[in-house]
Amino acid sequence: MVEPVNYQHSLARTQIAEQVQESAKQQHVTEEQAFANELQKLDKVREKQVQQTEQDQEGVKVREEEQKKKDRGEGKEPGEHGQGPAEQAEPDEGTDDPDHHIDITA
């Protein structure tokens, strides 16, 4: 018995359609993986930015507290209240605050 020509053509078309569908699935999976990788990268960048912001905020709070202590006169001995202008000047203290560093290399 001989198969009809239409059946042979439809079988080939079905196989081609299945191959196209399989390649589309593989491409979709690849795109999903690329998207997931990009999301992970963005999450890491966001976490670093959040950490940096938190550190910056903590630094600001510490500086504000130090300024408040200086303004209130804390850190001085009870009998050390300045009697004259020469005694009011405090010696230069080494700080790690980048705002207080002066570049003298020029």
C-alpha positions as semicolon CSV with decimal commas, in nm:
position;residue;x (nm);y (nm);z (nm)
1;M;0,000;0,000;0,000
2;V;0,134;0,342;-0,092
3;E;0,091;0,634;0,146
4;P;-0,074;0,942;0,008
5;V;0,152;1,231;-0,087
6;N;-0,031;1,465;0,151
7;Y;0,060;1,247;0,450
8;Q;0,429;1,259;0,361
9;H;0,420;1,636;0,332
10;S;0,229;1,678;0,658
11;L;0,476;1,451;0,843
12;A;0,769;1,664;0,727
13;R;0,584;1,981;0,820
14;T;0,504;1,839;1,163
15;Q;0,868;1,749;1,221
16;I;0,982;2,094;1,111
17;A;0,720;2,256;1,336
18;E;0,838;2,046;1,631
19;Q;1,200;2,146;1,567
20;V;1,105;2,513;1,546
21;Q;0,905;2,484;1,865
22;E;1,194;2,311;2,045
23;S;1,444;2,574;1,933
24;A;1,202;2,847;2,048
25;K;1,181;2,680;2,391
26;Q;1,560;2,665;2,414
27;Q;1,590;3,028;2,314
28;H;1,327;3,123;2,571
29;V;1,516;2,935;2,845
30;T;1,839;3,108;2,742
31;E;1,669;3,448;2,754
32;E;1,524;3,368;3,098
33;Q;1,870;3,274;3,227
34;A;2,020;3,594;3,088
35;F;1,740;3,795;3,249
36;A;1,793;3,619;3,584
37;N;2,167;3,689;3,566
38;E;2,102;4,056;3,495
39;L;1,862;4,074;3,790
40;Q;2,125;3,921;4,019
41;K;2,380;4,179;3,905
42;L;2,135;4,462;3,969
43;D;2,050;4,322;4,313
44;K;2,419;4,311;4,405
45;V;2,468;4,669;4,289
46;R;2,162;4,780;4,486
47;E;2,286;4,603;4,801
48;K;2,623;4,778;4,772
49;Q;2,450;5,114;4,729
50;V;2,230;5,048;5,032
51;Q;2,534;4,954;5,242
52;Q;2,721;5,264;5,127
53;T;2,421;5,484;5,208
54;E;2,389;5,331;5,553
55;Q;2,760;5,384;5,620
56;D;2,733;5,743;5,503
57;Q;2,435;5,803;5,731
58;E;2,620;5,652;6,027
59;G;2,920;5,874;5,952
60;V;2,697;6,181;5,945
61;K;2,541;6,084;6,278
62;V;2,883;6,034;6,435
63;R;3,002;6,372;6,308
64;E;2,686;6,541;6,436
65;E;2,733;6,384;6,779
66;E;3,097;6,495;6,789
67;Q;2,993;6,847;6,690
68;K;2,725;6,852;6,960
69;K;2,980;6,741;7,218
70;K;3,219;7,015;7,111
71;D;2,940;7,273;7,121
72;R;2,837;7,167;7,471
73;G;3,195;7,170;7,590
74;E;3,216;6,799;7,664
75;G;3,561;6,651;7,659
76;K;3,707;6,938;7,863
77;E;3,819;6,898;8,219
78;P;3,594;7,070;8,474
79;G;3,855;7,340;8,553
80;E;3,957;7,383;8,191
81;H;3,706;7,643;8,086
82;G;3,904;7,900;7,891
83;Q;4,010;8,206;8,085
84;G;4,160;8,386;7,790
85;P;4,166;8,374;7,414
86;A;4,500;8,193;7,404
87;E;4,372;7,915;7,627
88;Q;4,053;7,862;7,427
89;A;4,235;7,736;7,119
90;E;4,249;7,358;7,113
91;P;4,547;7,179;6,962
92;D;4,501;7,031;6,616
93;E;4,371;6,679;6,639
94;G;4,433;6,416;6,373
95;T;4,097;6,312;6,231
96;D;4,003;6,054;5,972
97;D;3,726;6,273;5,841
98;P;3,800;6,349;5,473
99;D;3,624;6,684;5,505
100;H;3,896;6,804;5,743
101;H;4,199;6,697;5,540
102;I;4,392;6,965;5,355
103;D;4,607;6,873;5,057
104;I;4,948;7,037;5,109
105;T;5,133;6,853;4,832
106;A;5,079;7,125;4,573
